Amino acid sequence: MKLFHTSDWHLGRMLYGRSLLDDQRHFLRQVFLPAVEREKPACVLLSGDVYDRQIASPEAIQLFDETLARLLELGVKVCAIAGNHDGARRMVLLKSLLRESGVYFATELGDAFSPVVLTEGTQKVQLFPLPYFDAAAAREFLGDETLRGESACMGKLIERLVPLFDPEAVHILLAHCFAAGSVSSDSESGLFVGGAGEIPPSLFAPFDYVALGHLHGPQQAGPNARYSGSPLKYSVDEQHQRKSWCVLTVENNTVAAETVPIPPKRDVRRVEGLFDDLLRAGEENPTEDYIELVLTDEAPVLMAAQRLRPFYPNLLSVSNPWAAAGASGQRAARLKGQNEPTVFGAFCRDVCGFEPEEADRELFHQVLEEVEV
């Protein structure tokens, strides 16, 4: 039996104010769904954060609806859990009816206690879909106010799931959490990472495989758990991550996992260099990648973004550490306590690159008087 494990689609995501829906459509229509059609997995495991916001945009909902419809056309089941970004209560619409069609949504803790059973030949798999939870919700569900932290709650939930195991089946947990020792990215919500929210991977020992979501970098989390990672790069610090999903092969009651790389429509990169070199490179090879440019010039560059954008149309930002360091370092210290005309003259020399003439100083003095009135 073959299963696809993916997570953190974050449909409707923005990057520096730019919508990534076009890139997400490309991933689903041109990469993921064709692979499903070729490989014919029994089920797609979607481990949370289908959407980027609890109130998803109509365009994001439409894209997910289109994807579900295509998966059902291909005869592939879907098991999806709500993540911390999803509006779990909104995802319950038609949940019971969809279950009859082979789409299993887990939006509350009780859903994990109705395992999804998959069979293919003599192979049987039990899926335990455990949606994102916080300690308060788990304490209420378990009826145990003594539990403190997500770790204790996860341990108690797993303890109660184990008696449901079919001894003849492979047991797979879907969860959306932060496994201790894992590496996070800037694009994840800091509110839900680290501290009391860390889950020791040792708690996952009863399961044959744990399909994790929440962290965007693909990585192992203990011997039997894995983050598939997000399909796209959602922050610049993810530039070196190799995005992927996991293909699980279940045979003879064992689970083997391999990753499938995802070629992006547009990459996300940070590029450093002199302004003239970056401008020349853009003129020779324009790129639609999402680019954060860091200038290494030791002199101010006027209107850098405007001059670069024709060749880097998806330019995210342009920064000059030298200028920033100068403004907050030696130059700022030198000008501390100086009068306005002195500061104006230093600005013209250090930032604009010219010595102000008398007419410039007179104009500055006039503007200063108007502001001070």
C-alpha positions in Angstrom: 0.0 0.0 0.0 1.2 3.5 -0.9 0.4 6.7 1.0 1.3 10.3 0.4 2.2 12.4 3.5 2.1 16.2 3.1 1.3 19.2 5.2 1.3 23.0 5.7 -0.1 24.0 2.4 -1.1 27.4 3.9 -3.4 28.1 1.0 -3.7 31.9 0.7 -0.3 32.6 2.1 1.4 36.0 1.5 5.1 36.7 1.3 6.1 40.3 1.9 2.6 41.3 0.9 2.6 39.1 -2.3 0.0 36.4 -2.8 1.5 33.0 -3.3 -1.8 31.5 -4.6 -0.4 31.2 -8.2 2.6 29.3 -6.9 0.3 27.1 -4.8 -1.9 26.4 -7.8 1.2 25.3 -9.7 2.3 23.0 -7.0 -1.1 21.3 -6.8 -2.1 21.2 -10.4 1.3 20.7 -12.1 3.2 18.7 -9.5 1.2 17.0 -6.7 -2.0 15.9 -8.5 -0.1 14.5 -11.5 2.1 12.5 -9.1 -1.1 11.2 -7.4 -2.4 10.2 -10.8 0.8 8.3 -11.6 1.4 6.7 -8.3 -2.2 5.9 -7.2 -1.7 6.1 -3.4 -4.5 4.7 -1.3 -4.7 7.9 0.7 -3.3 11.4 1.0 -2.3 12.3 4.6 -2.6 16.0 5.1 -1.2 16.9 8.5 -2.7 20.3 9.2 -2.6 24.0 8.1 -4.5 23.5 4.9 -5.2 27.2 5.0 -3.1 30.1 6.1 -5.9 31.8 8.0 -8.7 30.7 10.2 -11.0 32.7 7.9 -9.7 31.5 4.6 -10.1 33.6 1.4 -12.6 32.4 -1.2 -9.8 31.8 -3.6 -8.0 29.5 -1.1 -11.2 27.6 -0.4 -11.9 27.2 -4.1 -8.4 25.8 -4.7 -8.7 23.3 -1.9 -12.2 22.3 -3.1 -10.9 21.8 -6.6 -8.0 19.6 -5.2 -10.3 17.4 -3.1 -12.6 16.9 -6.1 -9.7 15.8 -8.3 -8.4 13.4 -5.6 -11.9 11.8 -5.4 -12.0 11.5 -9.2 -8.8 9.6 -9.0 -10.2 7.3 -6.4 -7.8 8.4 -3.7 -8.9 8.9 -0.1 -7.9 11.9 2.0 -7.3 12.1 5.7 -6.8 15.7 6.9 -6.4 17.2 10.3 -6.9 20.8 11.4 -3.7 22.7 12.2 -3.3 25.9 14.3 -3.8 28.1 11.3 -7.0 26.4 10.2 -10.5 27.4 11.3 -11.4 24.0 12.7 -15.0 24.8 13.2 -15.4 26.0 9.6 -13.8 22.8 8.3 -16.5 20.7 9.8 -19.0 21.7 7.1 -20.3 18.4 5.5 -17.7 16.4 7.5 -20.0 13.4 8.0 -21.1 13.4 4.3 -17.5 13.7 3.1 -16.5 10.8 5.3 -18.8 8.6 3.3 -17.0 9.7 0.1 -13.5 8.9 1.5 -12.5 12.3 2.8 -11.8 12.2 6.5 -11.5 15.5 8.4 -10.3 15.6 12.0 -11.2 18.9 13.6 -11.7 17.9 17.2 -9.9 15.5 19.6 -12.6 13.0 19.6 -12.0 12.3 15.8 -8.7 10.6 16.7 -10.7 7.9 18.5 -12.5 6.8 15.3 -9.5 5.5 13.4 -9.7 5.4 9.6 -9.1 1.9 8.3 -7.5 1.3 4.9 -7.1 -2.1 3.4 -5.3 -3.2 0.3 -4.9 -7.0 -0.3 -3.9 -8.4 3.0 -2.4 -5.2 4.3 -4.4 -3.1 6.8 -3.6 0.4 8.1 -5.2 2.3 10.9 -4.9 6.1 10.7 -5.3 8.1 13.9 -6.0 11.7 12.9 -5.2 13.9 15.9 -5.8 17.6 15.1 -3.9 20.5 16.6 -4.8 21.1 20.3 -3.6 23.3 23.2 -3.3 22.0 26.8 -6.6 23.6 27.9 -8.6 21.8 25.2 -6.9 18.5 25.9 -7.6 18.8 29.7 -11.2 19.4 29.0 -11.5 16.5 26.6 -9.6 14.1 28.9 -11.4 15.3 32.0 -8.0 15.7 33.8 -7.2 19.2 35.2 -3.9 17.9 36.6 -2.2 17.8 33.1 0.2 20.6 32.4 1.7 21.4 29.0 1.2 19.8 25.6 3.7 17.1 26.4 1.7 15.6 29.3 -1.5 16.0 27.3 -0.1 14.2 24.2 1.2 11.4 26.4 -2.2 10.9 27.9 -4.0 11.0 24.5 -1.6 8.4 23.1 -2.1 6.3 26.1 -5.8 6.2 25.4 -5.4 5.6 21.7 -3.2 2.5 22.1 -6.0 0.2 23.3 -7.7 0.9 19.9 -4.8 -0.7 18.0 -5.7 -3.6 15.7 -2.8 -6.0 16.2 -3.0 -7.0 12.6 -2.7 -3.5 11.3 0.0 -0.8 10.8 -0.7 2.2 13.1 -0.1 5.7 11.8 -0.7 8.9 13.8 -1.3 12.2 12.1 -0.4 15.1 14.4 0.2 18.9 14.2 2.7 19.9 16.9 6.3 20.9 17.7 8.5 17.8 18.3 11.4 18.6 20.7 14.7 18.9 19.0 13.3 19.9 15.6 14.4 23.0 13.6 11.9 25.8 13.1 11.7 28.5 10.4 10.8 32.2 10.5 7.5 31.5 8.7 6.0 29.5 11.6 4.0 31.2 14.4 6.3 31.6 17.3 3.4 31.4 19.6 3.1 27.7 19.0 6.8 26.7 18.9 9.0 25.8 21.8 8.6 26.0 25.6 5.8 24.0 27.1 4.5 23.1 23.7 7.4 20.8 22.9 6.5 17.1 22.5 9.3 14.5 23.2 9.5 12.2 20.1 9.7 9.3 22.5 6.0 9.6 23.1 5.4 8.5 19.5 7.0 5.1 20.1 3.7 3.0 20.0 3.1 4.0 16.3 4.7 2.6 13.2 4.9 6.1 11.6 3.9 9.6 12.7 2.9 12.0 9.9 3.7 15.4 11.4 2.8 18.9 10.4 3.5 22.4 11.7 7.2 22.8 11.0 8.0 23.9 7.5 11.4 22.2 7.1 11.3 18.5 6.1 13.0 16.6 8.8 13.0 13.5 10.9 11.7 13.8 14.5 12.8 10.7 16.3 13.0 7.2 14.8 9.4 6.9 13.6 8.1 10.4 13.1 8.7 12.9 10.2 7.7 16.4 9.1 6.9 16.4 5.4 7.5 20.2 5.5 5.6 22.8 3.6 5.5 22.4 -0.2 6.7 26.0 -0.8 9.2 28.3 0.9 7.3 30.7 3.1 10.2 32.8 4.4 13.7 33.7 3.1 15.4 31.7 5.8 14.0 28.6 4.1 16.0 29.3 1.0 18.3 26.2 1.4 15.5 23.8 2.3 14.6 21.2 -0.2 10.9 21.1 -0.2 9.2 17.7 -0.6 6.4 15.4 0.4 6.8 11.8 1.7 5.8 8.6 0.0 5.1 5.9 2.5 5.2 2.3 1.3 3.4 -0.1 3.7 4.3 -3.7 3.2 4.5 -6.7 5.5 3.4 -4.5 8.4 6.3 -2.2 8.0 6.5 1.4 6.8 9.2 2.7 4.5 9.4 6.5 3.8 11.1 8.4 1.0 10.9 12.0 0.1 9.9 13.4 -3.3 11.4 16.8 -4.1 9.1 19.6 -5.2 10.3 21.9 -8.1 9.0 25.4 -7.4 7.5 27.7 -10.0 9.5 30.5 -8.4 12.3 30.1 -5.8 12.8 32.2 -2.7 16.4 33.5 -2.4 18.6 36.0 -0.6 21.3 37.4 -2.9 24.2 39.6 -1.8 26.4 41.7 -4.0 27.5 45.1 -5.3 24.6 47.1 -6.8 26.3 47.3 -10.2 26.9 43.5 -10.3 23.3 42.8 -9.3 22.0 45.2 -11.9 24.2 43.6 -14.6 23.1 40.1 -13.6 19.5 41.1 -13.7 19.9 42.7 -17.2 21.6 39.6 -18.5 19.3 37.0 -16.8 16.0 38.5 -15.5 14.4 36.3 -12.9 10.8 35.9 -11.5 12.1 34.3 -8.3 11.2 36.0 -5.0 14.4 37.8 -4.2 15.7 39.6 -1.1 18.7 41.7 -2.2 21.4 42.7 0.2 23.8 45.4 -1.1 27.4 45.2 -0.1 28.3 48.7 -1.4 30.1 50.9 1.0 28.4 54.0 -0.3 24.7 55.0 -0.6 22.8 53.8 -3.7 19.9 56.0 -4.6 16.6 54.5 -5.7 18.1 51.0 -5.7 14.8 49.1 -5.6 13.3 51.1 -8.5 16.3 50.5 -10.7 16.5 46.8 -9.9 12.8 45.9 -10.1 12.4 45.8 -13.9 14.8 42.8 -13.8 13.6 41.4 -10.5 9.8 41.8 -10.8 9.2 39.8 -7.6 11.8 41.8 -5.6 10.9 41.4 -1.9 13.3 44.0 -0.4 16.6 45.8 -0.9 18.8 46.5 2.1 22.3 48.0 2.6 23.8 46.9 5.9 26.6 49.4 5.5 24.2 52.3 5.4 22.2 50.9 8.3 25.3 50.3 10.4 26.6 53.8 9.5 23.3 55.4 10.5 23.2 53.7 13.9 27.0 53.5 14.4 29.8 55.9 14.0 28.0 58.5 12.0 25.1 58.7 14.5 27.5 58.9 17.4 29.4 61.7 15.6 26.2 63.7 15.1 24.8 63.2 18.5 24.0 66.6 20.1 24.7 68.6 16.9 22.3 71.3 15.6 20.0 70.8 12.6 22.1 72.5 9.9 25.1 70.3 10.9 23.0 67.1 10.7 21.6 68.3 7.3 25.1 68.8 5.9 26.2 65.3 7.1 23.1 63.8 5.5 23.8 65.4 2.2 27.5 64.2 2.3 27.0 60.7 3.7 23.7 59.6 2.1 23.2 61.8 -1.0 26.9 62.1 -1.9 27.2 65.8 -2.4 28.3 68.9 -0.4 25.2 71.1 0.1 25.4 74.6 -1.5 24.2 77.8 0.1 20.8 77.5 -1.8 20.4 74.0 -0.4 21.0 75.3 3.2 18.6 78.2 2.7 15.8 75.9 1.5 16.4 73.5 4.4 16.2 76.5 6.8 12.9 77.6 5.3 11.4 74.1 5.6 12.7 73.8 9.1 11.0 77.1 10.1 7.7 76.0 8.6 7.8 72.7 10.5 8.6 74.3 13.8 5.8 76.8 13.5 
